[in-house]
């Protein structure tokens, strides 16, 4: 299983009462394919925000970040489901960067013997 991050921008006409069920639908796409959601952020710093440019004549959107684990082929299936969902304005699935730590071997220095 690999780690993924999914940023979803939901349609702004979804009310605050309907938003949890709309986000549960997106979470369901992940879990129905064997993925496990590690966390998702609804509030700070995300939530309802102004868009940088209009998308489908909308100037606001509700941002949510999902962190999940799934098999490699699952991302394409989730992508297809999100394209069909009318409540989703935009989305992006990425793999988080893992910092690689180089383990340097200790340097061996030669010591000169003084006589």
N, C-alpha and C positions, 0 to 999 in steps of 0.2 A: 504494500500500500504506500502511496505517495501523499505528501502534504500539498494542499492546494489552497488558494485564496480566491474567493469569488466576490467581486464588488458588483452590486445590483443597484440600479437607479430605478425606483418604482414610480409609477404615474402619480402626479400630485393630486388627482381627483379622488384618490382612495382616502376615505376618512380615517381618523385616528382609531376609531373602533374597528374598522375593517382591516387595518394594516397588519395586526398579528396573524389573521387567517391568511392574508395574501403572502406573508413571509413564511408561514408554515407550509404553504403550497410549494414555495421554492425549496424549503428544507426537505420536503417530501421527495422532490426530484433526486436529491442526493441520497437520502436514506433508502429509497425504494430500489436503488441500484447497488446496495451494499456498502455505501459510504457511511462514515461516522462524522458527525459535526462536533468539532472541538469547541467552538464558540461562535457567536455572532453578535456584532455590535450594532445596536439601534440608535443609541444616543451619542454622547460626546465622543469624538468630534463630528460624528455623522448626523443622521436625522434629516429633517427637511431643510434644503438649502437651495439657493439660487444657482441655476446652471450658467456655465461660462458662455454658452450660446444656445439658442432655442433648438429643441429637439421635438419634432412633430408639433410645432406651434406651442410648445410648453416651455416656460421659463424657470420652473421650479421642479424639483424632484426629491424623492425620499431615498437617501443613500443608506445602504446596509452592507456590512462586510461580513462574509461567512469564512471561517477557517475550517477546513474539513480534510479528512483522509479518504482516499478511494483508489481503486485500481486504475491503471493508466487509460484504459479505454472508456472509462465512465465519463470523463470530461467532455468528450464529443457528444455523448448522449444527453448530458445536462445542457450543453450548448443548444442542441436541437429543441429541447423542451422550452428553454428560455426564449428562443426566437418565436415560438408559437404563442407564448403568454402575452396577452394584450396589456397587462398591467405593468410589464417591464419595458422601460424606455431604452435603457442600455445596460450592458453587463460586460464584465471582463473576468476571465479565469486565468490565473497565473500560478506559477510555482514559486514559493518564496525562496529567496536567496539564502543559501546555507553558507556561513562563513567557514572557509577551510583554513585550518591552522596548520602552518608548515612546522613540522617538528625538525628543527635543525640539529644536526649532529654536533656534539661538542668539538671545538677545534683542538687539534693536538698540536702543541708547539714543541719544538725541539729545544732542549736546554743545553747550552754549551758548557762543557766542563772546563773549569779553569784550573791550571796546574801551577 
